[in-house]
């Protein structure tokens, strides 16, 4: 007899049913519901992400083909029209809350995992946004340009464990800075972002809050040099200056920043603006280089999960699908952190998709994916006594 339920069922144990039902009540997701539970909707949309189903028909058909293995998931096969209606009308905020509950579990695995090669103890996060293109004629509520529709996914990536610890979905026309200003950072946090977030007043606000930042300086920036720091000979460092920005001076907000200029053999001369005065210039450059990890996160989301095409066209259905994609990404990162095998994210997503309904110990498979499962002893045949 098989001693394990399916790998998909073991993954769903990351979401305790009592806790899930508590979130359902808080968000009133099952108000006026008639027989179709939010748990069934959640499992179906998670199957869409992990199983790479391309449509509602594939979700329902894929689950129906495993009918004998669904009882341990606590659900029945949903009807296509019922699932479509639930995605359009049940609040996407439920999946947002599920995401943050799972994030708390993932953070427990990052304790003691320090970033390399950085030695500072400050939290390091990256902030960025990515545009998700949509068809303007189908998603008419998300018009971005005359013939194009889009939404924008704003992410904040924690570099301890590379976990996305904040997400915001807006229309494509919303600027990166508008979303960035809504965030609150703990004092001592180092935030890395690109030139899309240029706002001198915001830089001054972060400095007053005790938050550090590293970014690139725009070519047309108007600034004055207050102090020139010494530059070691033979290093790629061109200059290390203390500056003030005239835009802030004219507003009566005198605030000093640091401008580090480095010659990069590939990208040429780079200028980094920061309010970190104690770290060496090489560390400042390495911190900004670490921002590439959030670009890799967006790439992994779009390549391994389903956020480029959608199974629903209404705003609520689209946001529900994106939030379940973020939940699936947290699952993959959780498995990576727990595993003793050196998984790449894409390889883990692909092999997990092939083994979702295999009855095998998840953690044994995760540590030794290419090892055959142990053979279970055959049950002894009972011998009936002769009369």
LOMIMAR-556683 format. One record per residue (C-alpha): residue number from 1; residue in one letter; x, y, z. Coordinates in steps of 0.25 Angstrom, whole numbers. Each point is the difference from the previous one (the first is absolute). Last residue first. Example, Ala and Ser with C-alpha at 12.3 -4.5 7.8 and 13.67 -1.06 7.14 Angstrom:
   i aa     X     Y     Z
   2  S    55    -4    29
   1  A    -6   -14     2
END
This chain:
   i aa     X     Y     Z
 387  X   -49  -108    30
 386  X    13     4    -6
 385  X     7    13     6
 384  X     0    12    -8
 383  X    14     5    -3
 382  X     2    15     0
 381  X     9     6   -11
 380  X    11     9     6
 379  X    -1    14    -5
 378  X    12     3   -10
 377  X    11     8     6
 376  X     1    14    -6
 375  X    10     3   -10
 374  X     8    12     3
 373  X    -2    12   -10
 372  X    10     0   -12
 371  X    11    11     1
 370  X    -1    12    -9
 369  X    -7    10     9
 368  X     9    -3    12
 367  X    -2    12    10
 366  X   -14     4    -6
 365  X    -4   -14    -2
 364  X     3    -3    14
 363  X    -8    13     4
 362  X   -12    -3    -8
 361  X    -2   -15     4
 360  X    -6    -6   -12
 359  X   -14    -2    -6
 358  X     2     7   -14
 357  X   -11    10    -2
 356  X     9    12    -2
 355  X    12    -7    -6
 354  X     1     6   -14
 353  X    -3    14     5
 352  X    10    -2    11
 351  X    11    -4   -10
 350  X    -2    13    -8
 349  X    -1    10    12
 348  X    12    -6     7
 347  X     8     1   -13
 346  X    -4    15    -2
 345  X     3     3    14
 344  X    14    -6     0
 343  X     1   -11    10
 342  X    13    -4     8
 341  X    -5   -11     8
 340  X    -1     1    15
 339  X   -14     6    -1
 338  X    -7     9    10
 337  X     4    13    -6
 336  X    -3    -5   -14
 335  X   -13    -5     4
 334  X    -4    13     7
 333  X     5     8   -13
 332  X   -10    -9    -8
 331  X   -11     2     9
 330  X     2    15     0
 329  X     0     0   -15
 328  X   -14    -8     1
 327  X    -5    11     9
 326  X     5    11   -10
 325  X    -8    -8   -11
 324  X   -12     0     9
 323  X     1    15     1
 322  X     1     2   -15
 321  X   -12    -9    -2
 320  X    -9     7    10
 319  X     4    13    -6
 318  X    -4    -4   -14
 317  X   -13    -6     5
 316  X    -4    13     8
 315  X     4     9   -12
 314  X    -9    -8   -10
 313  X     6    -8   -11
 312  X     1   -14     6
 311  X    10   -12    -4
 310  X    12    10    -1
 309  X    12     0    -9
 308  X    13     6     5
 307  X    -1    -3    14
 306  X     0   -15     0
 305  X    13    -5     7
 304  X    13    -5    -4
 303  X     5    11   -10
 302  X    -8    12     4
 301  X     3    -2    15
 300  X    15    -4    -2
 299  X     2    12    -9
 298  X    -6     9    11
 297  X     9    -6    11
 296  X    12     1    -9
 295  X    -2    15    -1
 294  X    -2     0    15
 293  X    14    -7     1
 292  X     6    11    -9
 291  X    -1     9    12
 290  X    13    -7     5
 289  X     8     9    -9
 288  X    -5    12     8
 287  X     6    -6    13
 286  X    13    -4    -7
 285  X     2    15    -5
 284  X    -2     5    14
 283  X     9   -11     6
 282  X    11     4   -10
 281  X    -2    14     5
 280  X     3    -3    14
 279  X   -11     1    10
 278  X    -1    11    11
 277  X    -7    11    -8
 276  X   -13    -7    -4
 275  X    -9    11    -6
 274  X     1    -5   -14
 273  X     2     4   -14
 272  X     7    -9   -10
 271  X     7     5   -12
 270  X     5   -10   -11
 269  X    11     1   -10
 268  X     1   -11   -11
 267  X   -10   -11     0
 266  X     9   -12    -3
 265  X    14     4     7
 264  X    -7     8    11
 263  X     6    14     3
 262  X    -6     4    14
 261  X    -6    13     5
 260  X    -5     1    14
 259  X    -9    12     4
 258  X    -4     1    14
 257  X   -11     8     5
 256  X    -2    13     8
 255  X   -14     6     4
 254  X    -4    15     1
 253  X   -15     0    -2
 252  X    -3    15    -2
 251  X    -7    -3   -13
 250  X    11     7    -8
 249  X    10    -9     8
 248  X    -8   -13    -4
 247  X     1     3   -15
 246  X    14     5     1
 245  X     4   -15     4
 244  X    12     0    10
 243  X    12    -8    -1
 242  X    11    -9     7
 241  X     9    -6   -10
 240  X     7   -13    -3
 239  X     7     1   -14
 238  X     5    -9   -11
 237  X     0   -14     8
 236  X     6   -11   -10
 235  X    12    -1     9
 234  X    14     3    -4
 233  X     2    12    10
 232  X    -9     1    12
 231  X   -10    12    -1
 230  X    -1    10    12
 229  X   -13     6     3
 228  X    -4    13    -7
 227  X   -10     9     8
 226  X   -12     9    -2
 225  X    -1    -3   -15
 224  X   -13     7    -6
 223  X   -11    -7    -7
 222  X   -10     2   -12
 221  X    -3   -14    -6
 220  X    -1    -1   -15
 219  X     7   -13    -1
 218  X    -9    -7    10
 217  X     7    -6    13
 216  X    -2   -15     2
 215  X    -5    -5    13
 214  X     4    -5    14
 213  X    -9     3    12
 212  X     1     1    15
 211  X   -12     2     9
 210  X     1     8    13
 209  X   -13     7    -2
 208  X     7    13    -3
 207  X     8    -6   -11
 206  X   -13    -7    -6
 205  X    -7    14     0
 204  X    12     6    -7
 203  X     1   -10   -11
 202  X   -15     1    -2
 201  X     2    15    -2
 200  X    11    -3   -10
 199  X   -10    -8    -8
 198  X     7   -10   -10
 197  X    -8   -14     1
 196  X     2    -4   -14
 195  X    15     2     2
 194  X     2   -13     6
 193  X    -3    -6    14
 192  X     7    -5    12
 191  X    -5     2    14
 190  X     9    -2    12
 189  X    -8    -1    13
 188  X     6     7    12
 187  X   -14     5     5
 186  X   -11    -9    -5
 185  X    -6     3   -13
 184  X   -14     5    -3
 183  X    -5    -2   -15
 182  X   -10    10    -6
 181  X    10     8    -6
 180  X     5   -12    -9
 179  X   -14    -1    -6
 178  X     0    14    -5
 177  X    15    -1    -4
 176  X    -2   -11    -9
 175  X   -10     8    -8
 174  X   -15    -5    -2
 173  X    -3    -1   -15
 172  X     0   -15     0
 171  X   -11    -1    10
 170  X     4    -5    13
 169  X     4   -13     7
 168  X     8     1    13
 167  X     9   -10     6
 166  X     8     0    13
 165  X    10   -11     6
 164  X     5    -6   -12
 163  X    10   -10     5
 162  X    15     0    -4
 161  X     4    -8    13
 160  X     5    12     7
 159  X     0     9   -12
 158  X   -14     5     2
 157  X    -7     3   -13
 156  X   -10    11    -1
 155  X    -9    -1   -12
 154  X    -9     8    -8
 153  X    -8    -7   -11
 152  X    -6     9   -11
 151  X   -12    -2    -8
 150  X    -1     2   -15
 149  X    -8     3   -12
 148  X     4     4   -14
 147  X    -6     6   -12
 146  X    -1    15     4
 145  X     9    -2    12
 144  X    -2    -6    14
 143  X   -14    -4     0
 142  X    -3    -9    11
 141  X   -16     0     1
 140  X     0    -5   -15
 139  X     7   -13     3
 138  X    -5    -7   -12
 137  X     2    11   -11
 136  X    12     5     8
 135  X     7   -13     0
 134  X     9     0    12
 133  X    15     2     3
 132  X     5    -2    14
 131  X     9    11     3
 130  X    11    -2    11
 129  X     3     8    13
 128  X    12     2     9
 127  X     4     1    14
 126  X    12    -8     6
 125  X     2    -3    15
 124  X    12    -1     9
 123  X    -2    -1    15
 122  X    12     6     7
 121  X    10   -10     6
 120  X    12     4    -8
 119  X     9   -12    -4
 118  X    -4     0   -15
 117  X     7   -11    -9
 116  X    -9    -8     2
 115  X   -14     2     6
 114  X    -2    -6    14
 113  X    -9   -12     2
 112  X    -1     0    16
 111  X   -16     1    -1
 110  X    -4    -2   -15
 109  X    -8   -13     4
 108  X   -10     8     9
 107  X    -2    10   -11
 106  X    -7   -11    -8
 105  X   -11    -2    10
 104  X    -3    15     1
 103  X    -1     0   -15
 102  X   -10   -10     0
 101  X    -9     9     9
 100  X     3    11   -10
  99  X    -4    -7   -12
  98  X   -13    -5     6
  97  X    -4    14     3
  96  X     2     4   -14
  95  X    -7   -12    -4
  94  X   -13     4     8
  93  X     2    15    -6
  92  X    -4    -6   -13
  91  X   -14     2     4
  90  X   -10   -11    -6
  89  X    -7     6   -12
  88  X     8    -3   -13
  87  X     8   -12     5
  86  X   -13    -6     5
  85  X    -8     2   -13
  84  X    11    -7    -8
  83  X     1   -11    10
  82  X   -15    -2    -1
  81  X     0     0   -15
  80  X    11   -10    -1
  79  X    -6   -10    10
  78  X     8    -3    12
  77  X     6   -14     2
  76  X    -3    -4    15
  75  X     8     5    12
  74  X     7    -4    13
  73  X    14    -3    -6
  72  X    -1   -15     5
  71  X   -12    -2    -9
  70  X     7     5   -12
  69  X     8   -12    -4
  68  X   -11    -8    -6
  67  X    -5    12    -9
  66  X    14     2    -6
  65  X    -5     1   -14
  64  X   -10    10     6
  63  X    11     9     5
  62  X     6     1   -13
  61  X   -13     2    -7
  60  X    -4    11    10
  59  X    13     8    -2
  58  X     1    -3   -14
  57  X   -14     5    -3
  56  X     3    13     8
  55  X    12     2    -9
  54  X    15    -2    -1
  53  X     3    -9    11
  52  X    15     1     5
  51  X    -2   -11    10
  50  X     6     9    11
  49  X    -7    12    -4
  48  X   -14    -5    -4
  47  X     1   -10    11
  46  X     1    11    10
  45  X   -13     6    -7
  44  X    -7   -13     2
  43  X     5    -1    15
  42  X    -5    14     3
  41  X   -14    -2    -7
  40  X    -2   -13     8
  39  X     4     7    13
  38  X    -9    11    -3
  37  X   -12   -10     0
  36  X   -10    -1   -11
  35  X   -13    -5     7
  34  X    -8    13    -1
  33  X     8    12     4
  32  X    -8    13     4
  31  X    12     4     8
  30  X    12   -10    -2
  29  X    11    11    -1
  28  X    -4     8    12
  27  X    14     4     1
  26  X     1    -3    15
  25  X    -8   -12    -2
  24  X     8    -6   -11
  23  X    13     4     8
  22  X    -5    -9    11
  21  X    -4   -11    -9
  20  X    15     0    -5
  19  X     5    -1    14
  18  X    -9   -11     3
  17  X     4    -7   -13
  16  X    15     1     3
  15  X     7     5   -12
  14  X    14    -6    -1
  13  X    -7   -14     0
  12  X    -4     4   -14
  11  X    14    -4    -5
  10  X    -2   -14     6
   9  X   -13    -2    -8
   8  X     7     4   -13
   7  X    11   -10     3
   6  X   -11   -11     1
   5  X    -3    -7    13
   4  X    10    -9     6
   3  X     0   -14     6
   2  X    -3    -8   -12
   1  X    -5   -14     3
END
